[in-house]
Amino acid sequence: MDTVYNDALTFVLRWEGGFVDDPHDHGGRTMKGVTQSVYDAWRASQRKPAADVKGISNDEIAAIYSNNYWKKSLCNVLQSHIDLVQFDTAVNMGPVRAMKMLQQAVGVGVDGDFGAETQKACDACNPEDTVALYCSIREALYRKFAQAPGQDRFLAGWMNRLNALRGEAGVPGFKKRGSGEADFGDTDHIERVPDISPDDSIEKW
């Protein structure tokens, strides 16, 4: 794994916490951000028997995040800082939603397909402006999703994570927090937002 990916993964894992099995969390049984269903699929793809996600290894975690989020969301072809924001968003809100949010941030058609037009816009954009707009789009979604039944208690954690991301990505007015303990707000973890299908709006819950 390269240094850029490892640094991004370090940030993400700080906010993914340890083992979680919260009935209010749509992600379900989760270890360091990897859900049981994702782990089951990964183990099957590696021709390994099913296992409890609570015992997942660090190497498996790094491989799953690289395959399912970093590469799937095309973080490896994005400019510095945009790659981190895209990665963290894909992990917390789903790769399809993250791709559509990226397209909205760079001002191209929002179809969830990273084609030549999206690549050109990403290459030509100003990273600082794009990251700031992307994070504003994400904040608006969090505030909307917090209005869903039972989800308001996750808003503080969502915002703490987002503001830490803003600091890490160099958004003006936000400080880089270093490797300190993550503040999950009113719960013991940051809730995963369910992903969408390519035909859905980014605002679908």
C-alpha positions as CSV (number, residue, x, y, z in Angstrom):
1,M,0.0,0.0,0.0
2,D,1.3,3.5,-0.8
3,T,1.9,6.3,1.7
4,V,-1.0,8.4,0.4
5,Y,-3.5,5.6,0.9
6,N,-2.0,4.6,4.3
7,D,-2.3,8.2,5.6
8,A,-5.9,8.4,4.4
9,L,-6.7,5.0,6.0
10,T,-5.2,6.2,9.3
11,F,-7.6,9.2,9.3
12,V,-10.6,7.1,8.4
13,L,-9.9,4.4,11.0
14,R,-9.6,7.0,13.7
15,W,-13.3,7.7,13.1
16,E,-14.5,4.2,12.5
17,G,-13.9,3.1,16.1
18,G,-13.8,-0.5,17.3
19,F,-16.6,-3.1,17.5
20,V,-20.1,-1.9,17.2
21,D,-23.4,-3.7,17.2
22,D,-26.0,-0.9,17.6
23,P,-29.6,-1.7,16.6
24,H,-30.1,1.9,15.6
25,D,-27.1,1.9,13.3
26,H,-28.0,0.9,9.7
27,G,-24.5,-0.6,9.2
28,G,-25.2,-3.4,11.6
29,R,-22.5,-5.5,13.3
30,T,-19.2,-3.7,12.5
31,M,-15.5,-3.8,13.3
32,K,-13.3,-0.8,12.5
33,G,-15.9,0.3,10.0
34,V,-16.1,-3.1,8.2
35,T,-19.6,-4.5,8.4
36,Q,-20.3,-8.2,8.8
37,S,-21.9,-8.3,5.3
38,V,-18.9,-6.6,3.7
39,Y,-16.5,-9.0,5.5
40,D,-18.5,-12.0,4.5
41,A,-18.3,-11.0,0.8
42,W,-14.6,-10.3,1.1
43,R,-13.9,-13.7,2.7
44,A,-15.9,-15.4,0.0
45,S,-14.0,-13.6,-2.7
46,Q,-10.8,-14.8,-1.2
47,R,-12.2,-18.4,-0.9
48,K,-12.0,-18.3,2.8
49,P,-14.7,-19.6,5.2
50,A,-17.1,-17.1,6.9
51,A,-15.9,-15.6,10.1
52,D,-17.0,-13.1,12.8
53,V,-16.1,-9.6,11.7
54,K,-15.0,-8.9,15.3
55,G,-11.9,-10.9,14.6
56,I,-10.9,-9.2,11.3
57,S,-7.1,-8.7,10.9
58,N,-5.5,-5.4,10.1
59,D,-4.3,-6.7,6.7
60,E,-7.8,-7.6,5.8
61,I,-9.1,-4.2,6.9
62,A,-6.5,-2.4,4.7
63,A,-7.3,-4.6,1.7
64,I,-11.0,-4.2,2.1
65,Y,-10.8,-0.4,2.4
66,S,-8.5,-0.2,-0.6
67,N,-10.6,-2.4,-2.8
68,N,-14.1,-1.4,-1.7
69,Y,-13.6,2.3,-1.2
70,W,-10.3,3.8,-2.2
71,K,-10.1,2.2,-5.7
72,K,-13.9,1.9,-6.2
73,S,-14.3,5.6,-5.6
74,L,-11.3,6.5,-7.9
75,C,-9.5,8.2,-5.1
76,N,-6.2,7.0,-6.7
77,V,-6.7,9.3,-9.6
78,L,-7.8,12.4,-7.7
79,Q,-5.8,15.4,-6.6
80,S,-4.4,15.6,-3.1
81,H,-7.0,16.4,-0.4
82,I,-9.9,15.6,-2.8
83,D,-8.8,12.0,-2.6
84,L,-9.1,12.0,1.2
85,V,-12.5,13.6,1.2
86,Q,-13.8,11.2,-1.5
87,F,-12.4,8.3,0.5
88,D,-13.8,9.3,3.8
89,T,-17.2,10.1,2.2
90,A,-17.3,6.7,0.4
91,V,-16.6,4.9,3.7
92,N,-19.2,6.8,5.7
93,M,-21.9,7.4,3.1
94,G,-21.3,4.8,0.3
95,P,-19.2,4.9,-2.9
96,V,-22.1,5.7,-5.2
97,R,-23.3,8.6,-3.1
98,A,-19.7,9.8,-2.8
99,M,-19.2,9.7,-6.6
100,K,-22.3,11.8,-7.1
101,M,-21.3,14.3,-4.5
102,L,-17.9,14.6,-6.2
103,Q,-19.5,15.3,-9.5
104,Q,-21.8,17.9,-8.0
105,A,-18.7,19.6,-6.3
106,V,-16.8,19.8,-9.6
107,G,-19.8,20.9,-11.6
108,V,-20.5,18.0,-14.0
109,G,-23.5,15.8,-14.7
110,V,-24.4,13.8,-11.6
111,D,-24.8,10.3,-12.9
112,G,-22.4,8.4,-10.6
113,D,-20.3,7.3,-13.5
114,F,-16.6,8.5,-13.4
115,G,-16.1,9.0,-17.1
116,A,-13.9,11.3,-19.1
117,E,-15.9,14.4,-18.4
118,T,-15.7,13.9,-14.6
119,Q,-12.0,13.1,-14.8
120,K,-11.3,16.2,-16.8
121,A,-13.3,18.4,-14.3
122,C,-11.4,16.8,-11.4
123,D,-8.0,17.4,-13.0
124,A,-8.9,21.0,-13.8
125,C,-10.6,22.0,-10.5
126,N,-9.1,24.1,-7.7
127,P,-8.6,21.5,-4.9
128,E,-9.2,23.9,-2.1
129,D,-12.5,25.2,-3.5
130,T,-13.7,21.7,-4.5
131,V,-12.9,20.3,-1.0
132,A,-14.8,23.1,0.7
133,L,-17.8,22.8,-1.5
134,Y,-17.8,19.0,-1.3
135,C,-17.8,19.2,2.5
136,S,-20.6,21.7,2.5
137,I,-22.7,19.3,0.4
138,R,-21.9,16.6,2.9
139,E,-22.9,18.8,5.8
140,A,-26.3,19.6,4.2
141,L,-26.9,15.9,3.8
142,Y,-26.0,15.1,7.4
143,R,-28.4,17.7,8.6
144,K,-31.2,16.4,6.4
145,F,-30.6,12.8,7.5
146,A,-30.5,13.7,11.1
147,Q,-34.2,14.6,10.7
148,A,-35.0,10.9,10.0
149,P,-36.6,9.0,13.0
150,G,-33.9,8.0,15.5
151,Q,-31.0,9.6,13.6
152,D,-30.7,13.0,15.4
153,R,-28.4,11.5,18.0
154,F,-25.8,10.8,15.4
155,L,-25.5,14.4,14.1
156,A,-22.9,15.6,16.6
157,G,-20.6,12.7,15.7
158,W,-21.2,13.2,12.0
159,M,-20.3,16.9,12.3
160,N,-17.2,16.2,14.5
161,R,-15.9,13.8,11.8
162,L,-16.7,16.2,9.0
163,N,-15.0,19.1,10.7
164,A,-11.9,17.0,11.4
165,L,-11.9,16.0,7.7
166,R,-12.1,19.7,6.8
167,G,-9.1,20.4,9.0
168,E,-7.2,17.5,7.6
169,A,-7.9,18.5,4.0
170,G,-6.9,22.1,4.6
171,V,-10.3,23.9,4.5
172,P,-9.8,27.5,5.7
173,G,-11.1,28.0,9.3
174,F,-10.7,24.4,10.4
175,K,-7.6,23.1,12.3
176,K,-5.9,19.8,11.7
177,R,-6.4,17.8,14.8
178,G,-3.5,15.4,14.7
179,S,-3.8,11.8,16.0
180,G,-5.9,12.6,19.1
181,E,-8.9,10.6,20.1
182,A,-12.0,11.0,17.9
183,D,-15.1,12.6,19.4
184,F,-18.1,10.5,18.5
185,G,-20.6,13.0,20.0
186,D,-23.7,11.6,21.6
187,T,-22.9,7.9,20.8
188,D,-20.0,5.5,20.9
189,H,-19.5,5.5,17.1
190,I,-20.2,7.3,13.9
191,E,-23.2,5.9,12.1
192,R,-22.8,4.7,8.5
193,V,-25.3,6.3,6.0
194,P,-26.8,3.7,3.7
195,D,-25.5,4.0,0.1
196,I,-27.7,4.6,-2.9
197,S,-28.2,3.1,-6.3
198,P,-26.9,4.9,-9.4
199,D,-30.5,6.0,-10.2
200,D,-31.1,7.6,-6.8
201,S,-30.6,11.2,-5.7
202,I,-27.8,11.8,-3.1
203,E,-30.6,13.0,-0.8
204,K,-32.2,9.6,-0.6
205,W,-32.1,8.0,2.9
